[in-house]
Amino acid sequence: VQLQASGGGLVQAGGSLKLSCAASSNSFAVYTAGWYRQAPGKQRKLVATITSGGITNYGHFVKGRFTISRDHSKNTVYLQMNSLKPEDTAVYFCNAEAPWLDRNFWGQGTLVTVSS
């Protein structure tokens, strides 16, 4: 599975962005999809995941500001980010994993910069 992330950019604090990650294969539907982020000099952190059936999980810092969703018909996972803060500035990576298949794929990152 190849993953192509898009939607990053520069936004002012309090603004919104929507990230998209398109997968190359219909098999993406069985994977748990997720978004992770990595700020300069810091470790990569979980932002949100969504299972094939739509069960979601969020990093503690999201606090209701972000929403992950997926469209199986488009093999795409989304991350709607609202009320953005400067500390949300990072490279955001999409991920698809299926541990029972021993499969884990990463897309290229997309940079999100939030100005104060």
Rosetta constraint file for C-alpha pairs under 8 A:
AtomPair CA 1 CA 23 HARMONIC 6.37 0.50
AtomPair CA 1 CA 24 HARMONIC 5.71 0.50
AtomPair CA 1 CA 25 HARMONIC 5.74 0.50
AtomPair CA 1 CA 27 HARMONIC 7.66 0.50
AtomPair CA 1 CA 28 HARMONIC 6.94 0.50
AtomPair CA 1 CA 105 HARMONIC 6.75 0.50
AtomPair CA 2 CA 23 HARMONIC 5.60 0.50
AtomPair CA 2 CA 24 HARMONIC 5.19 0.50
AtomPair CA 2 CA 25 HARMONIC 7.45 0.50
AtomPair CA 2 CA 105 HARMONIC 7.27 0.50
AtomPair CA 2 CA 106 HARMONIC 7.71 0.50
AtomPair CA 2 CA 107 HARMONIC 6.82 0.50
AtomPair CA 3 CA 21 HARMONIC 6.22 0.50
AtomPair CA 3 CA 22 HARMONIC 5.63 0.50
AtomPair CA 3 CA 23 HARMONIC 4.61 0.50
AtomPair CA 3 CA 24 HARMONIC 6.49 0.50
AtomPair CA 3 CA 94 HARMONIC 7.18 0.50
AtomPair CA 3 CA 95 HARMONIC 7.62 0.50
AtomPair CA 3 CA 105 HARMONIC 7.57 0.50
AtomPair CA 3 CA 106 HARMONIC 6.57 0.50
AtomPair CA 3 CA 107 HARMONIC 4.48 0.50
AtomPair CA 3 CA 108 HARMONIC 7.36 0.50
AtomPair CA 4 CA 21 HARMONIC 5.26 0.50
AtomPair CA 4 CA 22 HARMONIC 5.17 0.50
AtomPair CA 4 CA 23 HARMONIC 6.47 0.50
AtomPair CA 4 CA 107 HARMONIC 5.60 0.50
AtomPair CA 4 CA 108 HARMONIC 6.59 0.50
AtomPair CA 5 CA 19 HARMONIC 7.14 0.50
AtomPair CA 5 CA 20 HARMONIC 5.60 0.50
AtomPair CA 5 CA 21 HARMONIC 4.17 0.50
AtomPair CA 5 CA 22 HARMONIC 6.50 0.50
AtomPair CA 5 CA 93 HARMONIC 7.25 0.50
AtomPair CA 5 CA 94 HARMONIC 6.59 0.50
AtomPair CA 5 CA 107 HARMONIC 6.28 0.50
AtomPair CA 5 CA 108 HARMONIC 6.40 0.50
AtomPair CA 5 CA 109 HARMONIC 6.58 0.50
AtomPair CA 5 CA 110 HARMONIC 6.26 0.50
AtomPair CA 6 CA 19 HARMONIC 5.79 0.50
AtomPair CA 6 CA 20 HARMONIC 5.29 0.50
AtomPair CA 6 CA 21 HARMONIC 6.32 0.50
AtomPair CA 6 CA 110 HARMONIC 6.06 0.50
AtomPair CA 7 CA 17 HARMONIC 7.14 0.50
AtomPair CA 7 CA 18 HARMONIC 5.99 0.50
AtomPair CA 7 CA 19 HARMONIC 4.46 0.50
AtomPair CA 7 CA 20 HARMONIC 6.07 0.50
AtomPair CA 7 CA 110 HARMONIC 7.12 0.50
AtomPair CA 8 CA 17 HARMONIC 7.18 0.50
AtomPair CA 8 CA 18 HARMONIC 7.66 0.50
AtomPair CA 8 CA 19 HARMONIC 6.30 0.50
AtomPair CA 8 CA 110 HARMONIC 5.24 0.50
AtomPair CA 8 CA 111 HARMONIC 5.16 0.50
AtomPair CA 8 CA 112 HARMONIC 4.86 0.50
AtomPair CA 8 CA 113 HARMONIC 7.87 0.50
AtomPair CA 9 CA 17 HARMONIC 7.94 0.50
AtomPair CA 9 CA 110 HARMONIC 7.96 0.50
AtomPair CA 9 CA 111 HARMONIC 6.17 0.50
AtomPair CA 9 CA 112 HARMONIC 5.02 0.50
AtomPair CA 9 CA 113 HARMONIC 6.08 0.50
AtomPair CA 10 CA 112 HARMONIC 6.16 0.50
AtomPair CA 10 CA 113 HARMONIC 4.74 0.50
AtomPair CA 10 CA 114 HARMONIC 5.91 0.50
AtomPair CA 10 CA 115 HARMONIC 7.30 0.50
AtomPair CA 11 CA 15 HARMONIC 6.08 0.50
AtomPair CA 11 CA 16 HARMONIC 7.21 0.50
AtomPair CA 11 CA 17 HARMONIC 7.62 0.50
AtomPair CA 11 CA 112 HARMONIC 7.85 0.50
AtomPair CA 11 CA 113 HARMONIC 6.32 0.50
AtomPair CA 11 CA 114 HARMONIC 5.02 0.50
AtomPair CA 11 CA 115 HARMONIC 6.26 0.50
AtomPair CA 12 CA 84 HARMONIC 7.64 0.50
AtomPair CA 12 CA 114 HARMONIC 5.36 0.50
AtomPair CA 12 CA 115 HARMONIC 4.78 0.50
AtomPair CA 12 CA 116 HARMONIC 6.19 0.50
AtomPair CA 13 CA 83 HARMONIC 6.98 0.50
AtomPair CA 13 CA 84 HARMONIC 5.33 0.50
AtomPair CA 13 CA 85 HARMONIC 5.01 0.50
AtomPair CA 13 CA 86 HARMONIC 6.21 0.50
AtomPair CA 13 CA 114 HARMONIC 5.70 0.50
AtomPair CA 13 CA 115 HARMONIC 5.67 0.50
AtomPair CA 13 CA 116 HARMONIC 5.32 0.50
AtomPair CA 14 CA 82 HARMONIC 7.04 0.50
AtomPair CA 14 CA 83 HARMONIC 4.19 0.50
AtomPair CA 14 CA 84 HARMONIC 4.87 0.50
AtomPair CA 14 CA 85 HARMONIC 6.36 0.50
AtomPair CA 15 CA 82 HARMONIC 6.14 0.50
AtomPair CA 15 CA 83 HARMONIC 5.49 0.50
AtomPair CA 15 CA 84 HARMONIC 5.51 0.50
AtomPair CA 16 CA 80 HARMONIC 7.47 0.50
AtomPair CA 16 CA 81 HARMONIC 5.39 0.50
AtomPair CA 16 CA 82 HARMONIC 4.40 0.50
AtomPair CA 16 CA 83 HARMONIC 6.24 0.50
AtomPair CA 16 CA 84 HARMONIC 6.19 0.50
AtomPair CA 17 CA 80 HARMONIC 6.16 0.50
AtomPair CA 17 CA 81 HARMONIC 5.26 0.50
AtomPair CA 17 CA 82 HARMONIC 6.75 0.50
AtomPair CA 18 CA 78 HARMONIC 6.84 0.50
AtomPair CA 18 CA 79 HARMONIC 5.53 0.50
AtomPair CA 18 CA 80 HARMONIC 4.39 0.50
AtomPair CA 18 CA 81 HARMONIC 5.93 0.50
AtomPair CA 19 CA 78 HARMONIC 5.50 0.50
AtomPair CA 19 CA 79 HARMONIC 4.98 0.50
AtomPair CA 19 CA 80 HARMONIC 6.42 0.50
AtomPair CA 19 CA 81 HARMONIC 7.95 0.50
AtomPair CA 20 CA 76 HARMONIC 6.73 0.50
AtomPair CA 20 CA 77 HARMONIC 5.87 0.50
AtomPair CA 20 CA 78 HARMONIC 4.55 0.50
AtomPair CA 20 CA 79 HARMONIC 6.54 0.50
AtomPair CA 21 CA 76 HARMONIC 5.40 0.50
AtomPair CA 21 CA 77 HARMONIC 5.24 0.50
AtomPair CA 21 CA 78 HARMONIC 6.32 0.50
AtomPair CA 21 CA 94 HARMONIC 6.39 0.50
AtomPair CA 21 CA 107 HARMONIC 7.86 0.50
AtomPair CA 22 CA 74 HARMONIC 7.50 0.50
AtomPair CA 22 CA 75 HARMONIC 5.88 0.50
AtomPair CA 22 CA 76 HARMONIC 4.35 0.50
AtomPair CA 22 CA 77 HARMONIC 6.66 0.50
AtomPair CA 23 CA 28 HARMONIC 6.43 0.50
AtomPair CA 23 CA 75 HARMONIC 5.38 0.50
AtomPair CA 23 CA 76 HARMONIC 6.03 0.50
AtomPair CA 24 CA 28 HARMONIC 7.83 0.50
AtomPair CA 24 CA 75 HARMONIC 7.44 0.50
AtomPair CA 25 CA 75 HARMONIC 7.16 0.50
AtomPair CA 26 CA 75 HARMONIC 6.29 0.50
AtomPair CA 27 CA 31 HARMONIC 7.37 0.50
AtomPair CA 28 CA 75 HARMONIC 6.28 0.50
AtomPair CA 28 CA 96 HARMONIC 7.29 0.50
AtomPair CA 29 CA 52 HARMONIC 5.89 0.50
AtomPair CA 29 CA 72 HARMONIC 5.92 0.50
AtomPair CA 29 CA 75 HARMONIC 6.71 0.50
AtomPair CA 30 CA 51 HARMONIC 7.94 0.50
AtomPair CA 30 CA 52 HARMONIC 5.32 0.50
AtomPair CA 30 CA 98 HARMONIC 7.48 0.50
AtomPair CA 31 CA 51 HARMONIC 6.76 0.50
AtomPair CA 31 CA 52 HARMONIC 5.96 0.50
AtomPair CA 31 CA 96 HARMONIC 5.69 0.50
AtomPair CA 31 CA 97 HARMONIC 5.35 0.50
AtomPair CA 31 CA 98 HARMONIC 5.15 0.50
AtomPair CA 32 CA 49 HARMONIC 6.78 0.50
AtomPair CA 32 CA 50 HARMONIC 5.68 0.50
AtomPair CA 32 CA 51 HARMONIC 4.25 0.50
AtomPair CA 32 CA 52 HARMONIC 5.72 0.50
AtomPair CA 32 CA 96 HARMONIC 5.64 0.50
AtomPair CA 32 CA 97 HARMONIC 5.34 0.50
AtomPair CA 32 CA 98 HARMONIC 6.39 0.50
AtomPair CA 33 CA 49 HARMONIC 5.58 0.50
AtomPair CA 33 CA 50 HARMONIC 5.40 0.50
AtomPair CA 33 CA 51 HARMONIC 6.34 0.50
AtomPair CA 33 CA 52 HARMONIC 7.77 0.50
AtomPair CA 33 CA 77 HARMONIC 6.90 0.50
AtomPair CA 33 CA 94 HARMONIC 7.31 0.50
AtomPair CA 33 CA 95 HARMONIC 5.58 0.50
AtomPair CA 33 CA 96 HARMONIC 4.48 0.50
AtomPair CA 33 CA 97 HARMONIC 6.53 0.50
AtomPair CA 34 CA 46 HARMONIC 7.87 0.50
AtomPair CA 34 CA 47 HARMONIC 7.49 0.50
AtomPair CA 34 CA 48 HARMONIC 5.51 0.50
AtomPair CA 34 CA 49 HARMONIC 3.95 0.50
AtomPair CA 34 CA 50 HARMONIC 6.15 0.50
AtomPair CA 34 CA 77 HARMONIC 7.79 0.50
AtomPair CA 34 CA 94 HARMONIC 5.62 0.50
AtomPair CA 34 CA 95 HARMONIC 4.99 0.50
AtomPair CA 34 CA 96 HARMONIC 6.36 0.50
AtomPair CA 35 CA 46 HARMONIC 6.52 0.50
AtomPair CA 35 CA 47 HARMONIC 5.38 0.50
AtomPair CA 35 CA 48 HARMONIC 5.35 0.50
AtomPair CA 35 CA 49 HARMONIC 6.34 0.50
AtomPair CA 35 CA 79 HARMONIC 7.52 0.50
AtomPair CA 35 CA 92 HARMONIC 6.65 0.50
AtomPair CA 35 CA 93 HARMONIC 5.59 0.50
AtomPair CA 35 CA 94 HARMONIC 4.53 0.50
AtomPair CA 35 CA 95 HARMONIC 6.08 0.50
AtomPair CA 36 CA 44 HARMONIC 6.43 0.50
AtomPair CA 36 CA 45 HARMONIC 5.36 0.50
AtomPair CA 36 CA 46 HARMONIC 4.49 0.50
AtomPair CA 36 CA 47 HARMONIC 4.91 0.50
AtomPair CA 36 CA 48 HARMONIC 6.98 0.50
AtomPair CA 36 CA 92 HARMONIC 5.67 0.50
AtomPair CA 36 CA 93 HARMONIC 5.15 0.50
AtomPair CA 36 CA 94 HARMONIC 6.33 0.50
AtomPair CA 36 CA 95 HARMONIC 7.51 0.50
AtomPair CA 37 CA 44 HARMONIC 5.40 0.50
AtomPair CA 37 CA 45 HARMONIC 5.37 0.50
AtomPair CA 37 CA 46 HARMONIC 6.63 0.50
AtomPair CA 37 CA 47 HARMONIC 6.56 0.50
AtomPair CA 37 CA 90 HARMONIC 5.89 0.50
AtomPair CA 37 CA 91 HARMONIC 5.47 0.50
AtomPair CA 37 CA 92 HARMONIC 4.27 0.50
AtomPair CA 37 CA 93 HARMONIC 5.89 0.50
AtomPair CA 38 CA 42 HARMONIC 6.22 0.50
AtomPair CA 38 CA 43 HARMONIC 5.91 0.50
AtomPair CA 38 CA 44 HARMONIC 4.32 0.50
AtomPair CA 38 CA 45 HARMONIC 6.32 0.50
AtomPair CA 38 CA 90 HARMONIC 5.26 0.50
AtomPair CA 38 CA 91 HARMONIC 5.30 0.50
AtomPair CA 38 CA 92 HARMONIC 6.53 0.50
AtomPair CA 39 CA 43 HARMONIC 7.26 0.50
AtomPair CA 39 CA 44 HARMONIC 7.39 0.50
AtomPair CA 39 CA 89 HARMONIC 6.58 0.50
AtomPair CA 39 CA 90 HARMONIC 4.25 0.50
AtomPair CA 39 CA 91 HARMONIC 6.32 0.50
AtomPair CA 40 CA 90 HARMONIC 7.04 0.50
AtomPair CA 45 CA 59 HARMONIC 7.91 0.50
AtomPair CA 46 CA 58 HARMONIC 7.37 0.50
AtomPair CA 46 CA 59 HARMONIC 5.70 0.50
AtomPair CA 47 CA 58 HARMONIC 5.68 0.50
AtomPair CA 47 CA 59 HARMONIC 4.86 0.50
AtomPair CA 47 CA 62 HARMONIC 7.09 0.50
AtomPair CA 48 CA 56 HARMONIC 7.05 0.50
AtomPair CA 48 CA 57 HARMONIC 5.43 0.50
AtomPair CA 48 CA 58 HARMONIC 4.23 0.50
AtomPair CA 48 CA 59 HARMONIC 6.02 0.50
AtomPair CA 48 CA 67 HARMONIC 7.98 0.50
AtomPair CA 48 CA 68 HARMONIC 6.46 0.50
AtomPair CA 49 CA 56 HARMONIC 5.55 0.50
AtomPair CA 49 CA 57 HARMONIC 5.22 0.50
AtomPair CA 49 CA 58 HARMONIC 6.57 0.50
AtomPair CA 49 CA 68 HARMONIC 7.01 0.50
AtomPair CA 50 CA 54 HARMONIC 5.54 0.50
AtomPair CA 50 CA 55 HARMONIC 5.35 0.50
AtomPair CA 50 CA 56 HARMONIC 4.38 0.50
AtomPair CA 50 CA 57 HARMONIC 6.53 0.50
AtomPair CA 50 CA 68 HARMONIC 6.83 0.50
AtomPair CA 50 CA 69 HARMONIC 6.97 0.50
AtomPair CA 50 CA 70 HARMONIC 7.69 0.50
AtomPair CA 51 CA 55 HARMONIC 5.20 0.50
AtomPair CA 51 CA 56 HARMONIC 6.60 0.50
AtomPair CA 54 CA 69 HARMONIC 7.58 0.50
AtomPair CA 54 CA 70 HARMONIC 7.77 0.50
AtomPair CA 56 CA 68 HARMONIC 7.26 0.50
AtomPair CA 58 CA 62 HARMONIC 6.50 0.50
AtomPair CA 59 CA 63 HARMONIC 7.93 0.50
AtomPair CA 62 CA 66 HARMONIC 5.93 0.50
AtomPair CA 65 CA 81 HARMONIC 6.15 0.50
AtomPair CA 65 CA 82 HARMONIC 5.21 0.50
AtomPair CA 65 CA 83 HARMONIC 6.12 0.50
AtomPair CA 65 CA 84 HARMONIC 7.73 0.50
AtomPair CA 66 CA 79 HARMONIC 6.72 0.50
AtomPair CA 66 CA 80 HARMONIC 5.47 0.50
AtomPair CA 66 CA 81 HARMONIC 4.45 0.50
AtomPair CA 66 CA 82 HARMONIC 5.99 0.50
AtomPair CA 67 CA 79 HARMONIC 5.67 0.50
AtomPair CA 67 CA 80 HARMONIC 5.09 0.50
AtomPair CA 67 CA 81 HARMONIC 6.64 0.50
AtomPair CA 68 CA 77 HARMONIC 7.26 0.50
AtomPair CA 68 CA 78 HARMONIC 5.60 0.50
AtomPair CA 68 CA 79 HARMONIC 4.57 0.50
AtomPair CA 68 CA 80 HARMONIC 6.38 0.50
AtomPair CA 69 CA 77 HARMONIC 5.77 0.50
AtomPair CA 69 CA 78 HARMONIC 5.22 0.50
AtomPair CA 69 CA 79 HARMONIC 6.59 0.50
AtomPair CA 70 CA 75 HARMONIC 7.58 0.50
AtomPair CA 70 CA 76 HARMONIC 5.67 0.50
AtomPair CA 70 CA 77 HARMONIC 4.12 0.50
AtomPair CA 70 CA 78 HARMONIC 5.86 0.50
AtomPair CA 71 CA 75 HARMONIC 6.02 0.50
AtomPair CA 71 CA 76 HARMONIC 5.43 0.50
AtomPair CA 71 CA 77 HARMONIC 6.36 0.50
AtomPair CA 72 CA 76 HARMONIC 6.61 0.50
AtomPair CA 84 CA 88 HARMONIC 6.45 0.50
AtomPair CA 84 CA 114 HARMONIC 6.78 0.50
AtomPair CA 85 CA 89 HARMONIC 7.57 0.50
AtomPair CA 85 CA 114 HARMONIC 6.14 0.50
AtomPair CA 85 CA 115 HARMONIC 7.79 0.50
AtomPair CA 85 CA 116 HARMONIC 7.57 0.50
AtomPair CA 86 CA 113 HARMONIC 7.34 0.50
AtomPair CA 86 CA 114 HARMONIC 4.65 0.50
AtomPair CA 86 CA 115 HARMONIC 5.65 0.50
AtomPair CA 86 CA 116 HARMONIC 5.95 0.50
AtomPair CA 87 CA 114 HARMONIC 7.53 0.50
AtomPair CA 88 CA 112 HARMONIC 7.58 0.50
AtomPair CA 88 CA 113 HARMONIC 7.49 0.50
AtomPair CA 88 CA 114 HARMONIC 6.67 0.50
AtomPair CA 89 CA 111 HARMONIC 7.76 0.50
AtomPair CA 89 CA 112 HARMONIC 5.40 0.50
AtomPair CA 89 CA 113 HARMONIC 4.60 0.50
AtomPair CA 89 CA 114 HARMONIC 5.42 0.50
AtomPair CA 90 CA 111 HARMONIC 6.03 0.50
AtomPair CA 90 CA 112 HARMONIC 5.55 0.50
AtomPair CA 90 CA 113 HARMONIC 6.64 0.50
AtomPair CA 91 CA 109 HARMONIC 5.57 0.50
AtomPair CA 91 CA 110 HARMONIC 5.40 0.50
AtomPair CA 91 CA 111 HARMONIC 4.30 0.50
AtomPair CA 91 CA 112 HARMONIC 6.02 0.50
AtomPair CA 92 CA 109 HARMONIC 5.20 0.50
AtomPair CA 92 CA 110 HARMONIC 5.22 0.50
AtomPair CA 92 CA 111 HARMONIC 6.12 0.50
AtomPair CA 92 CA 112 HARMONIC 7.00 0.50
AtomPair CA 93 CA 106 HARMONIC 6.95 0.50
AtomPair CA 93 CA 107 HARMONIC 6.02 0.50
AtomPair CA 93 CA 108 HARMONIC 6.21 0.50
AtomPair CA 93 CA 109 HARMONIC 4.48 0.50
AtomPair CA 93 CA 110 HARMONIC 6.54 0.50
AtomPair CA 94 CA 106 HARMONIC 5.93 0.50
AtomPair CA 94 CA 107 HARMONIC 5.31 0.50
AtomPair CA 94 CA 108 HARMONIC 7.48 0.50
AtomPair CA 94 CA 109 HARMONIC 7.27 0.50
AtomPair CA 95 CA 104 HARMONIC 7.27 0.50
AtomPair CA 95 CA 105 HARMONIC 5.63 0.50
AtomPair CA 95 CA 106 HARMONIC 4.62 0.50
AtomPair CA 95 CA 107 HARMONIC 6.28 0.50
AtomPair CA 96 CA 104 HARMONIC 5.75 0.50
AtomPair CA 96 CA 105 HARMONIC 5.16 0.50
AtomPair CA 96 CA 106 HARMONIC 6.62 0.50
AtomPair CA 97 CA 103 HARMONIC 5.63 0.50
AtomPair CA 97 CA 104 HARMONIC 4.27 0.50
AtomPair CA 97 CA 105 HARMONIC 6.28 0.50
AtomPair CA 98 CA 102 HARMONIC 6.17 0.50
AtomPair CA 98 CA 103 HARMONIC 5.14 0.50
AtomPair CA 98 CA 104 HARMONIC 6.36 0.50
AtomPair CA 99 CA 103 HARMONIC 5.88 0.50
AtomPair CA 99 CA 104 HARMONIC 7.37 0.50
